[in-house]
Amino acid sequence: MLSFDFLKIVTVETIVETLYLTGMIMLIGLLLGILRTNSIKNFQRSFGFRAVMITGFIGVPLHEISHAIFCIIFRHPITKMKLIQEPDETGTMGYVEHSYNPNSAYQQIGNFFIGVAPIFGGVISIIVLMKLMLPVTYNEFIKISINNLNISTLNKEIVEGIMGSYYGLVKTIFTVSNFKNPYFYLFLFISVCISSHISLSGADIKGASKGLAVLFLLVFILNIFGVSKYISMFDVFKYNIVITGFLIVALLFSIMTFIVSQTCVLLKQK
């Protein structure tokens, strides 16, 4: 018989571990959503209802393809898919409708990853784009990320170094040599298009929450049987450090999009 104290300890451990695994993705996804919503409103105020298509013709298909890929990975049959359309009355520009077996834990957990798939798909696409168009920047970016994987302890100096590495990741993109490279401006435009539609819609968040609940339950069960003790939480922490670095890049381009959209509003008011 499991004691109440034991279950309380396991529950706290499970909450912490689940947050470690998914918290940063959800937090950045939320920030991206706020930036996207306000950027779209600003562009529509400045240029009209269809202005969002400027970035949407690249960003929306990638958003939906990311959902579709994870549907395939988690064996969710795709029933209907639209890669791009003019915004409807709800602002929807694309969608992927899928079904799943509620009796399958694997497919249930898949709801979470399918929901947040645009974040993974968008970040990976930006990194691939960087490799193709800005190989020197890409090599430096990967070098900094790998260095963050090599930390073996955690103290004030290490934390300061990690924060400095995030600044270094941004600096590798905006260099003097890149500003002289015509491919850099194409990279910026495509990255902005991707980042503008990398965020999660209400339907994405709703679907992801279903999978998150099952993921939490799975981790809880593993903790009851003591399986999680074989997983180093420091390794999970390093995973968070690296993935945060990649997510910051997407967040940076979304912030740039918001600043441009806000500037357009101010210019129109004048």
VOBA-1610 file (N, C-alpha, C; in pm, whole numbers, padded with zeros to 5 digits, always signed):
BEGIN
Met+00084-00119+00000Met+00000+00000+00000Met+00089+00125+00000Leu+00064+00216-00095Leu+00144+00337-00105Leu+00096+00439-00002Ser+00192+00493+00073Ser+00156+00590+00177Ser+00125+00726+00115Phe+00053+00808+00190Phe+00017+00943+00143Phe+00142+01027+00123Asp+00239+01016+00218Asp+00363+01094+00208Asp+00440+01057+00082Phe+00445+00927+00054Phe+00516+00881-00067Phe+00451+00938-00192Leu+00318+00932-00199Leu+00245+00984-00316Leu+00264+01134-00330Lys+00271+01203-00217Lys+00292+01349-00220Lys+00430+01381-00277Ile+00530+01306-00233Ile+00667+01328-00284Ile+00674+01299-00434Val+00612+01188-00474Val+00612+01149-00616Val+00539+01252-00700Thr+00430+01306-00648Thr+00353+01407-00722Thr+00437+01532-00744Val+00505+01577-00640Val+00591+01696-00652Val+00703+01670-00753Glu+00767+01553-00744Glu+00873+01517-00837Glu+00821+01518-00981Thr+00702+01464-01000Thr+00644+01455-01134Thr+00614+01593-01191Ile+00562+01681-01107Ile+00534+01819-01151Ile+00662+01887-01196Val+00767+01875-01113Val+00896+01938-01146Val+00952+01880-01276Glu+00950+01748-01289Glu+01008+01683-01407Glu+00929+01717-01534Thr+00796+01723-01521Thr+00714+01759-01636Thr+00741+01903-01680Leu+00757+01992-01582Leu+00791+02131-01613Leu+00927+02141-01678Tyr+01023+02061-01631Tyr+01157+02058-01690Tyr+01149+02016-01837Leu+01064+01918-01865Leu+01056+01863-02000Leu+00980+01954-02096Thr+00877+02021-02047Thr+00786+02092-02137Thr+00770+02241-02107Gly+00813+02284-01989Gly+00784+02420-01945Gly+00837+02528-02038Met+00963+02516-02080Met+01022+02620-02164Met+00955+02626-02300Ile+00920+02510-02354Ile+00851+02506-02483Ile+00717+02577-02473Met+00642+02550-02366Met+00511+02611-02347Met+00524+02762-02321Leu+00624+02801-02242Leu+00643+02943-02210Leu+00677+03023-02336Ile+00777+02975-02411Ile+00816+03045-02534Ile+00700+03044-02634Gly+00628+02931-02639Gly+00512+02922-02728Gly+00407+03027-02694Leu+00387+03051-02563Leu+00291+03152-02519Leu+00338+03291-02559Leu+00466+03321-02538Leu+00520+03451-02576Leu+00512+03473-02727Leu+00543+03368-02804Leu+00532+03378-02949Leu+00389+03406-02992Gly+00293+03343-02921Gly+00152+03364-02953Gly+00111+03508-02929Ile+00155+03566-02816Ile+00122+03705-02785Ile+00180+03799-02891Leu+00306+03775-02927Leu+00371+03859-03028Leu+00302+03847-03164Arg+00266+03722-03201Arg+00200+03700-03330Arg+00065+03771-03336Thr-00014+03756-03231Thr-00147+03817-03229Thr-00138+03968-03246Asn-00047+04031-03174Asn-00033+04176-03181Asn+00029+04221-03313Ser+00121+04143-03367Ser+00182+04177-03496Ser+00078+04174-03607Ile-00006+04069-03606Ile-00111+04056-03708Ile-00208+04173-03699Lys-00249+04208-03577Lys-00340+04322-03559Lys-00279+04450-03613Asn-00150+04470-03586Asn-00083+04591-03633Asn-00074+04596-03785Phe-00037+04484-03846Phe-00027+04481-03993Phe-00164+04502-04057Gln-00267+04444-03998Gln-00402+04459-04054Gln-00452+04603-04039Arg-00417+04667-03930Arg-00453+04808-03911Arg-00380+04897-04013Ser-00259+04856-04050Ser-00178+04937-04140Ser-00206+04910-04288Phe-00227+04783-04323Phe-00235+04746-04464Phe-00361+04671-04504Gly-00449+04642-04408Gly-00571+04572-04442Gly-00573+04429-04393Phe-00690+04365-04407Phe-00715+04232-04352Phe-00622+04125-04410Arg-00586+04138-04538Arg-00505+04035-04604Arg-00354+04054-04585Ala-00315+04154-04509Ala-00172+04184-04493Ala-00094+04067-04435Val-00161+03985-04353Val-00093+03873-04288Val-00043+03770-04389Met-00097+03772-04511Met-00053+03678-04614Met+00092+03703-04657Ile+00144+03824-04629Ile+00283+03856-04664Ile+00379+03758-04598Thr+00355+03727-04472Thr+00437+03629-04402Thr+00374+03491-04404Gly+00241+03488-04419Gly+00168+03362-04409Gly+00196+03264-04522Phe+00232+03313-04640Phe+00249+03221-04752Phe+00368+03127-04732Ile+00459+03163-04643Ile+00569+03072-04605Ile+00542+03010-04468Gly+00506+03093-04372Gly+00494+03047-04233Gly+00380+02952-04207Val+00263+02976-04269Val+00146+02892-04241Val+00163+02749-04294Pro+00205+02729-04421Pro+00225+02590-04468Pro+00325+02513-04381Leu+00433+02582-04339Leu+00531+02515-04253Leu+00469+02478-04119His+00386+02566-04065His+00314+02541-03940His+00230+02414-03952Glu+00153+02405-04060Glu+00063+02290-04078Glu+00138+02161-04112Ile+00245+02173-04191Ile+00326+02055-04224Ile+00390+01998-04098Ser+00429+02086-04006Ser+00487+02040-03878Ser+00385+01955-03801His+00260+02005-03797His+00154+01925-03733His+00141+01789-03802Ala+00139+01790-03935Ala+00117+01667-04012Ala+00228+01565-03988Ile+00352+01611-03983Ile+00466+01520-03962Ile+00453+01449-03827Phe+00417+01524-03723Phe+00403+01463-03591Phe+00278+01375-03583Cys+00177+01406-03664Cys+00062+01316-03673Cys+00106+01179-03724Ile+00193+01181-03826Ile+00245+01057-03883Ile+00330+00982-03780Ile+00417+01055-03709Ile+00505+00994-03610Ile+00424+00924-03501Phe+00316+00987-03457Phe+00236+00931-03348Phe+00112+00857-03396Arg+00112+00823-03525Arg+00010+00737-03586Arg-00132+00795-03570His-00145+00924-03589His-00276+00989-03591His-00322+01001-03736Pro-00428+00934-03777Pro-00477+00949-03915Pro-00518+01094-03942Ile-00468+01150-04052Ile-00505+01286-04092Ile-00634+01279-04174Thr-00739+01344-04127Thr-00869+01337-04194Thr-00890+01453-04292Lys-00827+01566-04263Lys-00841+01682-04351Lys-00727+01780-04326Met-00675+01841-04433Met-00563+01932-04415Met-00571+02046-04518Lys-00545+02166-04474Lys-00539+02283-04560Lys-00410+02358-04525Leu-00317+02366-04620Leu-00188+02427-04591Leu-00195+02579-04586Ile-00277+02641-04670Ile-00285+02786-04672Ile-00420+02829-04730Gln-00476+02932-04672Gln-00599+02992-04722Gln-00604+03136-04672Glu-00687+03217-04732Glu-00705+03352-04680Glu-00771+03341-04542Pro-00736+03431-04451Pro-00793+03422-04316Pro-00945+03421-04318Asp-01005+03324-04246Asp-01151+03322-04238Asp-01197+03414-04124Glu-01324+03404-04087Glu-01378+03494-03985Glu-01311+03475-03848Thr-01250+03361-03826Thr-01180+03337-03699Thr-01030+03363-03710Gly-00984+03400-03830Gly-00842+03425-03852Gly-00763+03302-03891Thr-00830+03189-03907Thr-00763+03063-03942Thr-00711+03070-04085Met-00582+03037-04102Met-00519+03041-04235Met-00478+02902-04284Gly-00495+02804-04200Gly-00461+02667-04236Gly-00497+02575-04121Tyr-00507+02445-04148Tyr-00543+02353-04040Tyr-00509+02210-04078Val-00495+02128-03975Val-00478+01983-03990Val-00575+01916-03894Glu-00670+01844-03948Glu-00765+01769-03865Glu-00719+01624-03859His-00719+01567-03740His-00669+01430-03723His-00748+01359-03615Ser-00742+01230-03616Ser-00809+01148-03515Ser-00706+01062-03444Tyr-00746+01000-03333Tyr-00654+00913-03260Tyr-00734+00814-03176Asn-00664+00711-03133Asn-00724+00608-03049Asn-00711+00650-02902Pro-00821+00682-02834Pro-00813+00727-02694Pro-00763+00619-02599Asn-00760+00494-02645Asn-00710+00384-02562Asn-00561+00363-02576Ser-00497+00440-02665Ser-00353+00428-02687Ser-00280+00540-02614Ala-00197+00505-02514Ala-00121+00606-02441Ala-00024+00678-02534Tyr+00034+00602-02628Tyr+00129+00661-02724Tyr+00060+00770-02807Gln-00059+00740-02858Gln-00130+00837-02939Gln-00183+00953-02853Gln-00218+00923-02730Gln-00264+01029-02638Gln-00150+01128-02611Ile-00031+01075-02580Ile+00086+01162-02557Ile+00120+01238-02685Gly+00095+01174-02799Gly+00120+01238-02928Gly+00045+01369-02943Asn-00070+01384-02876Asn-00145+01509-02883Asn-00060+01628-02839Phe+00022+01607-02737Phe+00108+01716-02689Phe+00208+01756-02797Phe+00279+01657-02852Phe+00384+01687-02950Phe+00325+01738-03082Ile+00208+01689-03120Ile+00142+01740-03239Ile+00102+01886-03217Gly+00055+01917-03096Gly+00013+02053-03064Gly+00127+02153-03069Val+00245+02113-03017Val+00359+02207-03013Val+00451+02189-03133Ala+00414+02103-03227Ala+00498+02073-03343Ala+00545+02196-03420Pro+00462+02301-03439Pro+00511+02418-03514Pro+00634+02484-03453Ile+00649+02474-03321Ile+00767+02532-03257Ile+00890+02453-03300Phe+00882+02319-03293Phe+00995+02236-03336Phe+01022+02257-03485Gly+00915+02250-03565Gly+00931+02263-03710Gly+00988+02398-03749Gly+00942+02505-03683Gly+00990+02638-03715Gly+01136+02658-03678Val+01172+02615-03557Val+01311+02632-03511Val+01406+02550-03598Ile+01371+02425-03626Ile+01457+02340-03710Ile+01473+02402-03849Ser+01364+02456-03904Ser+01370+02517-04037Ser+01462+02638-04040Ile+01457+02719-03934Ile+01545+02836-03927Ile+01691+02794-03918Ile+01719+02689-03839Ile+01856+02640-03826Ile+01907+02582-03959Val+01822+02506-04029Val+01859+02451-04161Val+01883+02565-04259Leu+01798+02665-04255Leu+01813+02783-04341Leu+01945+02853-04313Met+01981+02862-04186Met+02107+02923-04147Met+02226+02845-04204Lys+02217+02713-04197Lys+02325+02628-04249Lys+02343+02647-04400Leu+02232+02661-04472Leu+02238+02675-04618Leu+02283+02814-04662Met+02238+02918-04592Met+02262+03055-04636Met+02376+03124-04561Leu+02395+03087-04435Leu+02498+03151-04352Leu+02580+03044-04281Pro+02657+02965-04355Pro+02728+02851-04295Pro+02825+02888-04183Val+02891+03004-04194Val+02985+03046-04089Val+02908+03073-03959Thr+02796+03143-03973Thr+02710+03171-03857Thr+02657+03041-03797Tyr+02617+02950-03883Tyr+02565+02820-03837Tyr+02671+02745-03756Asn+02793+02740-03806Asn+02900+02667-03736Asn+02926+02727-03598Glu+02924+02859-03590Glu+02947+02926-03461Glu+02829+02902-03367Phe+02710+02904-03422Phe+02587+02881-03345Phe+02589+02741-03284Ile+02622+02641-03364Ile+02627+02503-03315Ile+02738+02485-03213Lys+02850+02552-03236Lys+02963+02544-03142Lys+02924+02594-03004Ile+02854+02706-02999Ile+02808+02761-02870Ile+02710+02666-02804Ser+02619+02609-02883Ser+02519+02516-02829Ser+02583+02391-02772Ile+02684+02338-02841Ile+02755+02218-02793Ile+02830+02249-02664Asn+02889+02368-02656Asn+02960+02407-02533Asn+02865+02406-02413Asn+02740+02444-02436Asn+02642+02442-02327Asn+02609+02301-02283Leu+02627+02204-02372Leu+02603+02064-02336Leu+02716+02006-02253Asn+02831+02073-02253Asn+02949+02020-02185Asn+02963+02065-02041Ile+02868+02141-01990Ile+02879+02185-01851Ile+02863+02064-01758Ser+02940+02063-01651Ser+02938+01947-01561Ser+02896+01985-01419Thr+02875+02115-01396Thr+02832+02160-01264Thr+02749+02286-01280Leu+02693+02333-01173Leu+02608+02452-01181Leu+02641+02544-01064Asn+02684+02664-01096Asn+02708+02767-00997Asn+02683+02904-01062Lys+02709+03010-00988Lys+02680+03144-01037Lys+02755+03175-01166Glu+02883+03136-01171Glu+02964+03164-01289Glu+02912+03088-01411Ile+02869+02964-01390Ile+02817+02883-01501Ile+02687+02944-01553Val+02600+02985-01461Val+02473+03047-01501Val+02499+03174-01581Glu+02594+03256-01534Glu+02629+03378-01607Glu+02685+03344-01745Gly+02761+03235-01752Gly+02815+03191-01880Gly+02706+03146-01976Ile+02606+03078-01921Ile+02493+03033-02004Ile+02417+03153-02060Met+02389+03252-01974Met+02320+03372-02020Met+02403+03445-02124Gly+02534+03447-02103Gly+02623+03509-02202Gly+02622+03435-02334Ser+02605+03302-02327Ser+02602+03222-02450Ser+02479+03255-02534Tyr+02367+03286-02467Tyr+02246+03324-02540Tyr+02268+03455-02616Tyr+02336+03547-02550Tyr+02372+03673-02618Tyr+02466+03645-02734Gly+02556+03548-02712Gly+02649+03510-02819Gly+02578+03450-02938Leu+02472+03372-02913Leu+02394+03313-03022Leu+02334+03422-03110Val+02282+03526-03046Val+02223+03637-03121Val+02331+03713-03197Lys+02447+03733-03132Lys+02555+03808-03195Lys+02609+03737-03320Thr+02606+03603-03321Thr+02657+03531-03437Thr+02573+03556-03562Ile+02448+03596-03543Ile+02359+03622-03657Ile+02380+03763-03711Phe+02388+03861-03621Phe+02395+04001-03663Phe+02541+04050-03659Thr+02619+04000-03754Thr+02760+04038-03765Thr+02778+04131-03884Val+02890+04202-03887Val+02921+04294-03997Val+02928+04218-04129Ser+02992+04102-04126Ser+03006+04023-04250Ser+02871+03976-04302Asn+02779+03945-04212Asn+02646+03903-04255Asn+02569+04018-04319Phe+02585+04139-04265Phe+02516+04254-04323Phe+02566+04286-04464Lys+02684+04237-04497Lys+02738+04256-04632Lys+02700+04142-04726Asn+02634+04040-04670Asn+02599+03921-04746Asn+02453+03931-04792Pro+02426+03932-04924Pro+02287+03945-04972Pro+02197+03830-04925Tyr+02256+03711-04903Tyr+02176+03598-04855Tyr+02123+03621-04714Phe+02191+03709-04639Phe+02150+03737-04502Phe+02010+03799-04499Tyr+01981+03886-04595Tyr+01852+03954-04598Tyr+01741+03858-04640Leu+01774+03764-04727Leu+01678+03660-04763Leu+01653+03570-04643Phe+01761+03537-04571Phe+01748+03457-04448Phe+01659+03528-04347Leu+01680+03660-04329Leu+01600+03736-04235Leu+01452+03733-04273Phe+01423+03755-04401Phe+01284+03760-04445Phe+01214+03626-04423Ile+01278+03516-04465Ile+01216+03385-04451Ile+01202+03349-04303Ser+01303+03382-04223Ser+01299+03352-04079Ser+01187+03429-04011Val+01166+03554-04051Val+01056+03634-03996Val+00922+03572-04034Cys+00911+03526-04161Cys+00787+03459-04205Cys+00759+03335-04122Ile+00864+03258-04097Ile+00849+03135-04018Ile+00811+03168-03874Ser+00887+03261-03813Ser+00865+03294-03672Ser+00730+03358-03648Ser+00679+03429-03751Ser+00549+03495-03736Ser+00434+03397-03721His+00458+03270-03761His+00351+03170-03756His+00395+03042-03684Ile+00495+03058-03599Ile+00547+02943-03525Ile+00468+02919-03397Ser+00393+03021-03355Ser+00322+03014-03227Ser+00205+02917-03234Leu+00148+02891-03119Leu+00041+02791-03107Leu-00096+02859-03106Ser-00188+02806-03185Ser-00324+02856-03186Ser-00399+02801-03065Gly-00522+02849-03046Gly-00604+02796-02936Gly-00629+02648-02950Ala-00652+02603-03075Ala-00673+02460-03100Ala-00547+02380-03071Asp-00429+02439-03103Asp-00301+02371-03076Asp-00282+02350-02926Ile-00310+02457-02849Ile-00292+02451-02704Ile-00390+02351-02642Lys-00513+02350-02692Lys-00613+02256-02641Lys-00570+02112-02667Gly-00522+02084-02787Gly-00476+01949-02820Gly-00354+01911-02740Ala-00259+02005-02724Ala-00137+01977-02649Ala-00167+01949-02503Ser-00267+02018-02446Ser-00300+01998-02305Ser-00349+01856-02279Lys-00420+01798-02377Lys-00466+01660-02360Lys-00346+01565-02349Gly-00250+01586-02437Gly-00131+01501-02434Gly-00046+01525-02312Leu-00042+01651-02266Leu+00038+01686-02148Leu-00014+01614-02025Ala-00146+01601-02013Ala-00205+01531-01898Ala-00163+01385-01896Val-00163+01322-02013Val-00124+01181-02022Val+00026+01166-01998Leu+00105+01261-02051Leu+00249+01259-02028Leu+00280+01271-01878Phe+00208+01358-01810Phe+00224+01373-01665Phe+00192+01242-01594Leu+00085+01176-01635Leu+00044+01050-01574Leu+00150+00943-01596Leu+00209+00940-01718Leu+00313+00842-01748Leu+00436+00863-01660Val+00479+00989-01648Val+00595+01021-01563Val+00565+00986-01417Phe+00441+01011-01376Phe+00399+00979-01239Phe+00412+00829-01212Ile+00366+00748-01305Ile+00374+00602-01291Ile+00520+00556-01288Leu+00603+00614-01376Leu+00745+00579-01378Leu+00812+00615-01246Asn+00771+00728-01187Asn+00827+00769-01058Asn+00786+00674-00946Ile+00663+00625-00951Ile+00617+00530-00850Ile+00703+00404-00849Phe+00741+00360-00969Phe+00825+00239-00981Phe+00974+00271-00974Gly+01008+00398-00954Gly+01148+00436-00936Gly+01230+00440-01062Val+01165+00439-01177Val+01239+00437-01304Val+01312+00569-01325Ser+01254+00681-01282Ser+01311+00813-01309Ser+01448+00834-01244Lys+01482+00751-01144Lys+01610+00770-01077Lys+01727+00737-01170Tyr+01697+00668-01280Tyr+01801+00635-01377Tyr+01820+00748-01480Ile+01738+00852-01469Ile+01748+00966-01559Ile+01807+01083-01482Ser+01920+01132-01529Ser+01986+01242-01461Ser+01911+01373-01485Met+01869+01440-01378Met+01800+01566-01392Met+01895+01674-01443Phe+02024+01654-01422Phe+02121+01750-01475Phe+02124+01743-01628Asp+02109+01621-01682Asp+02101+01606-01828Asp+01975+01673-01882Val+01866+01661-01807Val+01741+01727-01847Val+01760+01879-01842Phe+01835+01926-01744Phe+01864+02069-01733Phe+01945+02117-01853Lys+02044+02036-01895Lys+02125+02072-02011Lys+02041+02074-02138Tyr+01946+01982-02145Tyr+01853+01981-02259Tyr+01777+02113-02263Asn+01734+02163-02147Asn+01662+02289-02140Asn+01750+02406-02183Ile+01876+02402-02145Ile+01968+02510-02181Ile+01980+02520-02333Val+02000+02404-02397Val+02020+02403-02542Val+01893+02441-02616Ile+01780+02381-02578Ile+01655+02408-02649Ile+01613+02554-02629Thr+01644+02612-02513Thr+01614+02753-02490Thr+01692+02842-02587Gly+01818+02805-02612Gly+01898+02880-02708Gly+01835+02884-02845Phe+01785+02769-02892Phe+01720+02763-03022Phe+01588+02841-03021Leu+01513+02830-02911Leu+01385+02900-02903Leu+01403+03051-02898Ile+01513+03095-02837Ile+01540+03239-02830Ile+01555+03299-02969Val+01612+03222-03061Val+01628+03270-03198Val+01491+03297-03261Ala+01399+03201-03245Ala+01263+03219-03297Ala+01196+03339-03230Leu+01216+03353-03099Leu+01157+03464-03025Leu+01213+03597-03074Leu+01343+03598-03106Leu+01407+03719-03155Leu+01342+03768-03284Phe+01320+03676-03379Phe+01260+03715-03506Phe+01114+03758-03488Ser+01045+03697-03393Ser+00908+03738-03365Ser+00904+03878-03306Ile+01001+03909-03221Ile+01009+04044-03164Ile+01038+04146-03274Met+01127+04107-03367Met+01156+04195-03480Met+01030+04223-03562Thr+00952+04117-03586Thr+00827+04132-03661Thr+00732+04227-03590Phe+00722+04212-03458Phe+00634+04298-03380Phe+00679+04444-03388Ile+00810+04467-03378Ile+00863+04604-03384Ile+00832+04667-03520Val+00851+04589-03628Val+00820+04639-03762Val+00671+04672-03773Ser+00586+04581-03721Ser+00441+04603-03729Ser+00399+04727-03650Gln+00461+04746-03534Gln+00428+04863-03451Gln+00475+04991-03519Thr+00590+04984-03585Thr+00642+05099-03660Thr+00546+05137-03773Cys+00493+05036-03841Cys+00397+05060-03950Cys+00272+05133-03899Val+00226+05093-03781Val+00109+05158-03721Val+00139+05305-03690Leu+00256+05331-03633Leu+00294+05468-03597Leu+00308+05555-03722Leu+00366+05499-03828Leu+00382+05574-03953Leu+00247+05605-04016Lys+00155+05510-04007Lys+00022+05531-04065Lys-00054+05639-03988Gln-00035+05644-03858Gln-00102+05745-03775Gln-00053+05886-03808Lys+00074+05894-03851Lys+00129+06025-03886Lys+00077+06073-04023
//
